[in-house]
Amino acid sequence: MTYIDYCIKNYKEIFDSEYLSSCDEAYSQKKAIRETIIGAMREYPKEEPAEIWKTIYSAHVHRKSGIISIDVINSVISADNSWKKSSGHAFEEMIKLLGNDVLNHYDISILLQKDLNNMIKLGEIHNEVRDISWLKEQIKSSVFDLYSVIKKDDKNYVYGCIQSKTSIRDRVTRDREPSQHAMQAYFWSVALVLNGDFLRLAKFQNMVNGGTTEHPHNGWHGMYVFSDKYSKDRIYPIGIEMTLFIDHAVKASNQWLSQRQWFTNEWRP
């Protein structure tokens, strides 16, 4: 079975099974996207994740559009809109799921934005008041998709801000500035990207790494891409196990707890 056949088959089976029990289309398609991309990346490690993602998108459009009819154009537009909404959230949930499988052993958790918001409301985050105010502003503006939290002495501290993108081109110019603000506030700031095609271009490399007249400073502490095609300075290739990202997350938590005052944009794991 090719990865294309695998994606089409699994997406349909997962969606049909979940929808049959829940009758919730949005939830069912997020689950189908998330579990299919995880399964396919593990089953076909030599295939480019971005190509697998495109195949799942095709399966999604096929399900949404159905049999060709006079309404097919509207159906495909609907499918595309629902894909954009569900796939982004599914990718965030994938990062949380894969990361926490290992990070929980280090008392580290990756939280969705909504998770962090709930914990702050319940008084379960123990950062200083200044941090809490800053984090509330980030949640309100939705500039970060995920957050990393370290538990020490039974208290939870947010130490990292994470952006997750299916494509580096998506909103990268807009996302770079809040990432720099996070580093200025002494937080670990990173991005995880599925499709890193644009990182072949010097413009995008410079936005990550800095060192140029236009971009003198790095935009993130690190950018982690699901492909071994990209590796330059702060651009790190990772696989489905996210080993390098996890290693850096642990090192960042240790630095944050021990010497936060030195956690500037220049920090390296």
Secondary structure, 3 states (H helix, E strand, C coil): CCHHHHHHHHHHHHHHHHHHHHCCHHHHHHHHHHHHHHHHHHHCCCCCHHHHHHHHHHHHHHHHHCCCCCCHHHHHHHHHHHHHHHHHHHHHHHHHHHHHHHHHHHCEEEEEHHHHHHHHHCCCCCCCHHHHHHHHHHHHHCCCCEEEEEEECCEEEEEEEEEEEEECCCCHHHHHHHHHHHHHCCCEEEEEEEECHHHHCHHHHHHHHCCCCCCCCCCCCEEEECCCCCCECCEEECCCCCHHHHHHHHHHHHHHHHHHHHCCCCCCC
